Amino acid sequence: DRFFYGESYDLRNGLLDFGRTLSATTALEPLLDALVSRLQQVLGVERVAIFIEDSREAAGYRVARAVGLSPTMIVPPDFREMIRTRSAETGVVRADDLDLVPQTTGFVRRALHYYVPCVVRGRMVAVIGLGRSADGALLSSEDVEILRTVSGYVAVAIENSLLYQEQRERATELELLKEFNESIVESINVGLLAVDLSGK
């Protein structure tokens, strides 16, 4: 493998090491930037998209990061079911294997060729979408296997980042509520007396 792949052999092994260390990054944006950059470098693909689970979206997912693609990408409404069903059979889904409604065929088949589900505890928290390599070639079976392995690390890292982001937002909300309540107490010009249930 080292002889056949040459320099890319170390890059491929580096992708696995990178996957293992991903969970150390708690901020989502730098994590996605690093992931897209490493995938492009190792696999030689120009088009990459990261879809993240989002209950506020009709499709259940939003495009969190996209490189080499139109900024107005539409996620098909049956995206979750489409990827989940096919990935149960093959692991990494090829766009050619998807049953698509005509409206989404152009987007899914022309823009991205591979979809890698990132699953943690039975939940598909993200999907990595990849185009063909820069020279138009398909990914090798070794590439697909590496992607399948890395996807588990990516799932854990993204879930951790989302949880961290959610906790940070809650902490900010609590801080604002605390400040609001304190400002009310400090701004009133009458006496306050707090009594517990036993009258103390």
Secondary structure by P-SEA (a helix, b strand, c coil): cccccccaaaaaaaaaaaaaaccccccaaaaaaaaaaaaaaaccccbbbbbbbbcccccccccccccccccccccccaaaaaaaaaaacccccccccccccccccccccccccbbbbbcccccccbbbbbccccccccccaaaaaaaaaaaaaaaaaaaaaaaaaaaaaaaaaaaaaaaaaaaaaaaccbbbbbbccccc
